[in-house]
């Protein structure tokens, strides 16, 4: 399967990634496909680099077949300024907002994207 750079995918490891996985990803984790400078582009030899969709931190190299497109809706929580945090379910986004409200007293809004 071909993947597209800067798109969200759900990680569902193939046999190769299960046996020789070089990341700390768990089944169902959301990732974003990235192209890194000086490295082969996404889809080269059936692999791609992935990063955390919230922070943008590099995670590792995975098989393209281990990634499933996220077809369901994602939810963004506005953290102020141009900062957002993405969640795959509305329940996760609301739990995050409730936790932040309890700890800091700050009210956050959830936006469907």
N, C-alpha and C positions, 0 to 999 in steps of 0.2 A: 504494500500500500504506500502511496506517496503522501507525504505530509507537507504542510505549508508553514513557512516561517511566521512567527508571531501569532499563531493560532493556538487555542486551548485544546488539550487532549486529556483523556483519562487513561492512566497507565494500567494496563492489563498484561503482565509479562508473558511472553512466549516461552517455549522450552529453553531457548538459548539464554534469555535473560534470567530465567529461574535457576539454571545450572551455573552460569558464569556471570551473574549480575554484578555490576561494578558500582551500583548506586545504593542508596538507603531507601529507595522508593518502595512503597507498599502498594498492593493491588487497590485500585480506585483513587489513587492520588491524582490531583490535577497538576498538569505541567504545561509549560509553554515551549514550543520549539524555537530555537535560536540558532543563528549563524555566528560563529566566533571568528575574529580576525586570525588569519594564519592557519585555520583548520579547514578540513573538507566541508563543503556545504551540505545542508540537509539532503537526505536521500542518496548520498554517495555510498555505494555498497550496502544499501538497505539500512543505514544507521543515521541517527541525528543526535544533536546535542539538545538537552532540555534544561530549563531553568524554572525556578519557583515562580508561579504566576503573580504572586503578591509582591515579593521583594525583588525579583529579577536575578537572584543569586543562582549561579551555575550549579547544577546538580550532577550531570554526567552524560555519558553516551549510552543510548539505548537503541534497540532494533525498532525500525519504523513500524513493524507489524505488532509491536507491543503497545501501540498508541491507538486509541479509539477516539474519533471526533466527539466533542461534547455537543450534543444536539439539544439537550434540554437547556433551560434558561439558567443564566448565572445571575447572581445578585451582588451588587457593589455596596459597600458601606463607605460613606464619605467621611474621611478622617480630618478634613480641613485643608484648605489650599487646593492643590492639585493631587492630593494623596487619596488613594482608594485602596480598599482591600476586597478581593473577590471571594465569593463563596458559591458552592455548587447548589446548595439548598437554602430555602428561605429560613428554615429552622436553625441552621448553623449561623446565618447572618444575624438573626434575632438573638440567639444565645450570646454571640459576641457583643452585640449592642447592650444587652442586659448586664453582662459582666463588666463592661467598661463603665456603664452607668453606676453600678454598685461600687466600683473601686474608685472612680474619679468624680462622679457626679455629672459627667459630660453626657449630653444627649446626642446620639448619632442617628443618621437617617439611612434607611435601606432603599436602594434604587434598583429596579429590575433592568438588566441589560441584555 
